[in-house]
Amino acid sequence: MDIEILSESGLAHWGGLIAIPEASYPALNETAAQIRADADLLAIFAAFYEKTALRGEWKREWSPLEIDPLVSQRMGERAVQFYLLAHLAALPHTWQFYQKRGISLEIFQATLLDVQFYMQDYFDLHGIWGYTVFPWIWRHLAGELFRFGRLQYQPSSFSGGVTALRRRADGEILLLADPEQPLRPDGWAWGAGLSPEQRTPPDGSSWLPVFEITDQGWRGHPVSPYGPVQKQPVSLPAAEWEVALQKGDPILDLHIPRRDPLNAQTCGESYAQALVFFAEQFPEHRSKALFCHTWMFSPQLQQFLTPESNIVKFQREFYLYPSAGSPAFLWNFVFGDKYPDRASAPRDTGLRRVVLDWLADGKQIFDLPGIMLHSPAAWGSQPYMRRWDERAGG
Ligand SMILES: CC(C)(COP(=O)(O)OP(=O)(O)OC[C@H]1O[C@@H](n2cnc3c(N)ncnc32)[C@H](O)[C@@H]1OP(=O)(O)O)[C@@H](O)C(=O)NCCC(=O)NCCS
């Protein structure tokens, strides 16, 4: 079987196209040569390639890739390079998919740029070229995630239990809470802020919101756009309100690659391009909202950072809702594997300093999901939190 990536010219071509770090070529070529020279390794590589690149059977779950014991045994720490190459082996097929659909090389390159970022991270941490983000990068290779300008998008269906209602007269959005999500007395999700080991089953202090569909409309506990569920239920008449988003609806799942300024202009431009792209390429997927679940939606960030912070502005663009998040998501992206604990963590950016001080004070941090239902042109208007504040103020 001819697998392009295992030849020096194949690696140079595909690696060059997606700009993997130049310094990685000698090591990757050496690993490719070892695979070519070992019939057992080659058979495992070819089986992985057939399964993923040819048959599209990627491991979709968010869990570490299983490393074949024989690969571990023969390659030691270079086993990650074996699987990195096995992933990159799909590139010619990914590009074929793009070409068949008439998707540009520019989008291919922008989308696959993540490979470079994660290879560099792995090298910085372990001193060898590789990566372990297999549960993330398969989406790029399978043609299920695309980058336009600043942001990345994956067509998906909404799995949240909240229901978004829109008032016909003025477009006002109100989320009604998930009736199956147990809540803390303060309206945040039960277990929010705790690691999975610290969590306990809901006790007598927890409560469940109501959500009812009646002949007249909807009755439920409203969610503040800042995230917590409000204690007082509301009734929304069907004569005035309509469903804007509910479980199972098509959405675009948003991801934020690193680098580059994250501001309303770059985000709005990116979203506008994405909508044009998906309408052309996947017209059957008529997305109703942008969905995002990120550490940048930890509500505490609005307390740490100034209103000028890009992260705060980004968060304020979305309507947040409860979920049992933990500090781990933020920690991963602000400190990463290099600094697993507070004692070793550096205080070199404003964010790092305030996070460390906050945690030292024993305060909680937890991530949330959020949705955005307004148009790309209105990116920057922060409609949900702004209107909520206006109502509270007056
Ligand atoms: C998205 C991103 C570009 C935002 O950074 P930004 O535009 O600098 O954001 P802000 O203006 O809000 O930054 C405020 C402060 O926090 C710091 N900061 C921002 N993101 C940081 C991070 N991931 N780690 C450490 N510090 C960070 C900034 O350096 C700045 O510090 P300063 O006051 O000392 O200058 C940046 O966080 C990033 O590249 N993240 C990686 C990708 C990511 O997290 N994606 C989401 C995955 S769910």
The ligand as an ORCA input file, in Angstrom:
! r2SCAN-3c Opt
* xyz 0 1
  C      -7.978     33.983     22.899
  C      -6.751     34.808     23.293
  C      -6.041     35.302     22.031
  C      -7.218     36.001     24.134
  O      -6.113     36.722     24.550
  P      -6.135     38.334     24.649
  O      -6.694     38.906     23.391
  O      -4.784     38.757     25.083
  O      -7.195     38.525     25.827
  P      -7.364     39.698     26.880
  O      -7.268     41.043     26.241
  O      -8.635     39.431     27.570
  O      -6.152     39.472     27.883
  C      -6.129     39.997     29.204
  C      -4.866     39.531     29.897
  O      -4.895     38.100     29.993
  C      -3.741     37.533     29.404
  N      -4.131     36.282     28.728
  C      -5.077     36.112     27.783
  N      -5.164     34.834     27.442
  C      -4.254     34.167     28.177
  C      -3.884     32.809     28.265
  N      -4.495     31.861     27.508
  N      -2.917     32.473     29.127
  C      -2.318     33.381     29.909
  N      -2.629     34.712     29.889
  C      -3.588     35.086     29.029
  C      -3.271     38.565     28.407
  O      -1.901     38.399     28.135
  C      -3.578     39.845     29.145
  O      -2.567     40.003     30.124
  P      -1.866     41.442     30.405
  O      -2.948     42.215     31.110
  O      -0.699     41.101     31.248
  O      -1.519     42.008     29.055
  C      -5.788     33.949     24.152
  O      -6.408     33.611     25.350
  C      -5.374     32.681     23.436
  O      -4.599     32.697     22.511
  N      -5.890     31.535     23.898
  C      -5.576     30.218     23.313
  C      -6.746     29.650     22.580
  C      -7.886     29.349     23.488
  O      -7.816     29.469     24.693
  N      -8.986     28.934     22.873
  C     -10.193     28.556     23.550
  C     -10.273     27.113     23.679
  S     -11.753     26.630     24.491
*
